[in-house]
């Protein structure tokens, strides 16, 4: 049946298919464990076993490469029958879905597709935001989860100004400052030690929806508990088990969004987590300001701060009520061998069964390759994080960025901005309003990250924003020397904090999680992401627990200068040890990370030399350093000070691999352009040649 579905006589389509195969075969170089690269970059076909974990990881990136449409159609029919989907309509959907799964832009020659199916497939490219309402219901739930996360983090900002006095920990003695820091940082201690590591077992046992429901239920109960505490240790306990909700929720929600999204929309929907977390942070400040004026009404130790702390339960309760209205992740169903449930779930998230069958067949194929990869690395994946240079370098870069996401100082402002403004001499209401200003800026300037992260690149964003964050923190700290009698005192402190938020939100805000998610090879990515998440939560705890004592010991000028200095350390770290990952294929990332740290350091130093020579000394002909990759020889004389034309061996990557990258990108753009033009032709036949 599959043999009659493809028209191979169209010369234009045949030429496009040939270009597509050529672009795949030239997209990267074969990665090997030894020092020399060699062989073909083309991943093994799905039915060909591999023995190298990294080769299997590349196979995960192209699991259907090299299979004919006839073979794919047969595989789709076999899978449908195996899954118990035996009616003719479902078998047809899987036959066609399997064919278009290998290259979902080249489906014009699949004759059995209806006009409606072609229209829907076209709109995935031309109108990628056009999707069934149920998909956007999932987007709403994931956005609410992110808002829960943000509110959990920031309602304490204003509330602590009241409860620290009521709990007897408002003094400047070391005991009081450390207890205040410990109380505020309790959730992040729990996240680092327990919460993050519960994600995998909870997902296996309860699914994505179940994990989200349980984690939001824990968050709601913890917020309710916080509102009824009367001692610092009681508050510490309530906030500590809040971390049991924060950890699994922060790891599961982006996964849930990714597994339910169409491929063209996946990146944008996953990035929503960062944006709506920033929105939740802002809403935490709104709640603090809204409940400030509530009188005590005879409630012991005050009422307003209790309402502030309890308000974060509102979005959590909403998520609990809505979580089971949407379908479960189809990928989770597949891990439980519930194929028919997975198909039913996807049918709610796609317009046509062909789309659902395509995505389910591809998910199933990926899971089969993952099982093969896991078998190859069973019991050794943690060891290979350290013993393989490619993995070790990715771990160094990812972990360092996660560390710097905290030690850039952002959560000092997120958790303590009201206290900072109060210490500057502003009123309580003014301090809460100024904190709200930071929340609004943090949210608004997170929006450009959708554009900047893929336009300017991860490395360039960080190299630009780290020095600016350092200057903003220095400006903030030094502004405390302005006499309080001057109106510039408050204005300059607020300006410095706001400038910091403007620079942080599109840079060190979204980059670390994005970078960590793509730096590791697929077969160890879950371990790498668990490590990255644990690092960021642990140092979040360190930051929150130490700030009150640091402020007393260093004073505002020294405390802000401390984190300004760490931003300069972060700049040096990125310059010397963090390679660019923007628009790299999996094969290219293998080569980017499998270089010695010495070569990466020399490249960073050469970039500084080139930048100074080009922009400060006016040497326009100075050759630009080439990013080091495995298998390319570099002109070390240039790194050591020579200023030749750059035409030596250092151009190997730039002239060879870059041409392959450009050809691949041009072909990808051409495929999408063909879809758009085809859609126009179907709408207006007069446009056909």
Order of alpha helices (4+ residues) and beta strands (2+ residues): alpha-alpha-alpha-alpha-alpha-alpha-alpha-alpha-alpha-alpha-alpha-alpha-alpha-alpha-alpha-alpha-alpha-alpha-alpha-alpha-alpha-alpha-alpha-alpha-alpha-alpha-alpha-alpha
